[in-house]
Amino acid sequence: MTKKLPLYAKILVGMLLGIIFSIVAILLGWNGFVSDYIKPFGTIFLNLLKLIAMPLIFTSLISGVAGLSDITRLSRIGLKTILMYIATTLLAVTVGLTVVNIINPGKFLSEASRQDFITQYSIDVSAKQELAANVSQRSPLQFLVDLVPENIVSAASNNTAMLQVIFFSLLLGVAIVLVGNSKADPVKNFFLSLNTIVLKIVDIVMLFAPIGVFALMAALVVEVAGDSVASAGEIFISLGMYALAVIIGLIFLIFVVYPLILKLTTGISFKKFYKAIFPAQLVAFSTSSSAATLPVTMEQVERELKVSNDITSFVLPVGVTINMDGTSLYQAVATVFIAQVFGIDLTFSQLLTILITATLASIGSAGVPGAGMVMLIIVLNSVGLPVEGLALILAIDRPLDMLRTTVNVTGDSMIASIVAKTEGKINLD
């Protein structure tokens, strides 16, 4: 009995077939056929991703925050843990924005190819520049005003208002925790169940991913390359530089930032820490799921780093829910890369929006494969970028997902060690 191909392998096959088909279509002049009969399947896949983005962020955030019922009993540890997780996520996004702006992977496309992208997706750059100018004339605190919705139903019907939905979701989740009795349990259980159902919908949508990737890649290459196969090569070079930017950012986090923070806060050496959590990193790399890795992570942090169980049993599960350093870094890099591909210069306020949105979206990311890609739509919508750019990065998402999940698990273990140190719950001897 032959073993079935895993989903990521099917997606890679879809990508390769899409590339091969696009080259054949260019050589045989099938551009019209691809546009009329292949591209619609890619559009359907994008619509499915956009369809599930709002329900996923809504249910994930509410169920995640509401699940922190122990925070009322362990308020000091809970607040400390959450603040540290948010701080490292902000740091990860900052690293991602820095790396992608230094490497500029989108600049490896020629101006002609970039103009083709702009033409194909009707992006009015001048209109965006005018909008940016209007934004610069507003109050410096207008961003905070825009964060709070006046009508949650209206905000939920608009994919560009994700930050407002995130704000309401956090507010509702906190309220559930503060009520903290049997009256809140039905609402809490409802959102936990709804989140499980939404995650199952994500699984169903991802089953369509190989076909969607095939259609998106074939249509994208044909539309941008036109009649020139050489132009298609620029896309793949630019994509390779994007992957390099993500990898460099993740490596910098895991080998520079984390060891430095650990050394300064706990005194744990680089060698001891990574020797202790290496088994968990291997599981995270192979499964691309920080949730599935959680039992191994807890065992290694307790047994090898000597962190007490009352710390690991609280900090690490919370980390699976709200700490996604690798995912948030990848979202920042991907968003700027897509902007560069489409020839859009992001303003400082837009970069700030990416910083905050990627941080909050990562809090709502489920610890399962593929959820980060759905959350990326939230970040793209927050700065008005076309989600069609996902076609470029979706094909290589799985190997990068393996790496960023490893970073996520490492960050969880680091925070658990720091919290344990501050609480006197770690045996450094």
Rosetta blueprint (number, residue, H / E / L):
1 M L
2 T L
3 K L
4 K L
5 L L
6 P L
7 L H
8 Y H
9 A H
10 K H
11 I H
12 L H
13 V H
14 G H
15 M H
16 L H
17 L H
18 G H
19 I H
20 I H
21 F H
22 S H
23 I H
24 V H
25 A H
26 I H
27 L H
28 L H
29 G L
30 W L
31 N H
32 G H
33 F H
34 V H
35 S H
36 D H
37 Y H
38 I H
39 K H
40 P H
41 F H
42 G H
43 T H
44 I H
45 F H
46 L H
47 N H
48 L H
49 L H
50 K H
51 L H
52 I H
53 A H
54 M H
55 P H
56 L H
57 I H
58 F H
59 T H
60 S H
61 L H
62 I H
63 S H
64 G H
65 V H
66 A H
67 G L
68 L L
69 S H
70 D H
71 I H
72 T H
73 R L
74 L L
75 S H
76 R H
77 I H
78 G H
79 L H
80 K H
81 T H
82 I H
83 L H
84 M H
85 Y H
86 I H
87 A H
88 T H
89 T H
90 L H
91 L H
92 A H
93 V H
94 T H
95 V H
96 G H
97 L H
98 T H
99 V H
100 V H
101 N H
102 I H
103 I H
104 N L
105 P H
106 G H
107 K H
108 F H
109 L L
110 S L
111 E H
112 A H
113 S H
114 R H
115 Q H
116 D H
117 F H
118 I H
119 T H
120 Q H
121 Y L
122 S L
123 I L
124 D L
125 V H
126 S H
127 A H
128 K H
129 Q H
130 E H
131 L H
132 A H
133 A H
134 N H
135 V H
136 S H
137 Q L
138 R L
139 S L
140 P L
141 L L
142 Q H
143 F H
144 L H
145 V H
146 D H
147 L H
148 V L
149 P L
150 E L
151 N L
152 I H
153 V H
154 S H
155 A H
156 A H
157 S L
158 N L
159 N H
160 T H
161 A H
162 M H
163 L H
164 Q H
165 V H
166 I H
167 F H
168 F H
169 S H
170 L H
171 L H
172 L H
173 G H
174 V H
175 A H
176 I H
177 V H
178 L H
179 V H
180 G L
181 N L
182 S L
183 K L
184 A L
185 D H
186 P H
187 V H
188 K H
189 N H
190 F H
191 F H
192 L H
193 S H
194 L H
195 N H
196 T H
197 I H
198 V H
199 L H
200 K H
201 I H
202 V H
203 D H
204 I H
205 V H
206 M H
207 L H
208 F L
209 A H
210 P H
211 I H
212 G H
213 V H
214 F H
215 A H
216 L H
217 M H
218 A H
219 A H
220 L H
221 V H
222 V H
223 E H
224 V H
225 A H
226 G L
227 D L
228 S L
229 V H
230 A H
231 S H
232 A H
233 G H
234 E H
235 I H
236 F H
237 I H
238 S H
239 L H
240 G H
241 M H
242 Y H
243 A H
244 L H
245 A H
246 V H
247 I H
248 I H
249 G H
250 L H
251 I H
252 F H
253 L H
254 I H
255 F H
256 V H
257 V H
258 Y H
259 P H
260 L H
261 I H
262 L H
263 K H
264 L H
265 T H
266 T L
267 G L
268 I L
269 S L
270 F H
271 K H
272 K H
273 F H
274 Y H
275 K H
276 A H
277 I H
278 F H
279 P H
280 A H
281 Q H
282 L H
283 V H
284 A H
285 F H
286 S H
287 T H
288 S L
289 S L
290 S H
291 A H
292 A H
293 T H
294 L H
295 P H
296 V H
297 T H
298 M H
299 E H
300 Q H
301 V H
302 E H
303 R H
304 E L
305 L L
306 K L
307 V E
308 S L
309 N H
310 D H
311 I H
312 T H
313 S H
314 F H
315 V H
316 L H
317 P H
318 V H
319 G H
320 V H
321 T H
322 I H
323 N L
324 M L
325 D H
326 G H
327 T H
328 S H
329 L H
330 Y H
331 Q H
332 A H
333 V H
334 A H
335 T H
336 V H
337 F H
338 I H
339 A H
340 Q H
341 V H
342 F L
343 G L
344 I L
345 D L
346 L L
347 T L
348 F H
349 S H
350 Q H
351 L H
352 L H
353 T H
354 I H
355 L H
356 I H
357 T H
358 A H
359 T H
360 L H
361 A H
362 S H
363 I H
364 G L
365 S L
366 A L
367 G L
368 V L
369 P L
370 G L
371 A H
372 G H
373 M H
374 V H
375 M H
376 L H
377 I H
378 I H
379 V H
380 L H
381 N H
382 S H
383 V L
384 G L
385 L L
386 P L
387 V H
388 E H
389 G H
390 L H
391 A H
392 L H
393 I H
394 L H
395 A H
396 I H
397 D H
398 R H
399 P H
400 L H
401 D H
402 M H
403 L H
404 R H
405 T H
406 T H
407 V H
408 N H
409 V H
410 T H
411 G H
412 D H
413 S H
414 M H
415 I H
416 A H
417 S H
418 I H
419 V H
420 A H
421 K H
422 T H
423 E H
424 G L
425 K L
426 I E
427 N L
428 L L
429 D L
